[in-house]
């Protein structure tokens, strides 16, 4: 997943104009531009790319650094696979194991 994320960010550096982008398997913190603006006080998502105009509209947080001309981002950290958190079945099996002790 991290490799795919890097490929997407490489494409974004030369993509046609866009407002924002975020790589993730389940990117559900916000889905629309209005949700992004509403959540602007807590924009701490690693990998979030914002057009400079959007970044300025949400307060120009110093947590963002240049990404490409006219864009800033919060550095992408890659994906972390946590199978025990991602799979209810594995989590259940772990809980059963812990209950035995």
C-alpha positions in Angstrom: 0.0 0.0 0.0 2.8 2.4 0.8 4.3 1.8 -2.7 1.0 2.7 -4.2 0.8 5.8 -2.1 4.2 6.9 -3.3 3.1 6.4 -6.9 -0.1 8.4 -6.4 1.9 11.3 -4.8 4.3 11.2 -7.7 1.3 11.6 -10.1 -0.1 14.4 -8.0 3.0 16.4 -8.5 2.2 16.9 -12.1 -1.6 16.4 -12.0 -4.1 19.0 -13.3 -5.2 21.5 -10.6 -7.0 20.0 -7.5 -8.0 21.3 -4.1 -6.8 18.4 -1.8 -5.7 14.8 -1.9 -5.1 12.1 0.8 -3.9 8.6 0.3 -5.3 5.8 2.5 -7.1 2.6 2.4 -10.1 4.0 4.3 -9.9 7.8 4.0 -13.0 8.7 5.8 -12.0 11.6 8.0 -13.6 13.9 5.4 -15.1 13.2 2.0 -16.2 16.6 0.7 -14.6 20.0 0.5 -17.1 21.4 3.0 -16.2 18.6 5.5 -12.5 19.5 5.0 -13.1 23.1 5.8 -15.2 22.2 8.8 -12.4 20.0 10.1 -9.7 22.6 9.4 -8.8 23.1 13.0 -7.6 19.5 13.3 -6.0 18.8 9.9 -3.3 16.5 11.1 -3.5 13.8 8.5 -0.1 12.6 7.3 0.0 12.7 3.5 -2.7 15.4 3.2 -1.9 17.6 0.2 -3.6 21.0 0.0 -3.7 23.6 -2.7 -2.0 26.8 -1.3 -5.4 28.6 -1.6 -7.1 26.0 0.6 -4.2 25.9 3.0 -4.5 29.7 3.4 -8.3 29.4 3.9 -7.8 26.9 6.7 -5.2 29.0 8.6 -1.8 28.2 6.9 -0.7 25.7 9.5 3.1 25.4 9.9 2.7 21.6 10.0 2.6 21.7 6.2 5.7 21.9 4.0 6.0 22.5 0.2 4.9 19.6 -2.0 5.0 21.0 -5.5 4.4 24.5 -7.0 1.1 25.8 -5.5 0.7 22.9 -3.1 1.7 22.0 0.5 1.5 18.8 2.4 1.9 17.0 5.7 4.6 14.5 5.0 3.3 11.0 3.9 4.3 8.4 6.5 3.2 5.3 4.5 0.7 2.7 5.6 0.9 0.6 8.7 -0.5 -2.9 8.6 -2.0 -3.9 11.9 -3.8 -7.2 11.2 -5.1 -7.6 14.7 -6.9 -4.2 14.4 -8.0 -4.6 10.8 -9.5 -8.1 11.1 -12.4 -8.7 13.5 -11.8 -12.4 13.1 -8.2 -12.2 14.2 -9.1 -9.8 17.0 -11.7 -12.3 18.2 -9.1 -15.2 18.2 -6.7 -13.0 20.1 -9.4 -12.3 22.7 -10.1 -16.0 23.0 -6.4 -16.7 23.6 -6.2 -14.0 26.3 -9.3 -15.3 28.0 -7.7 -18.8 28.5 -4.9 -17.4 30.7 
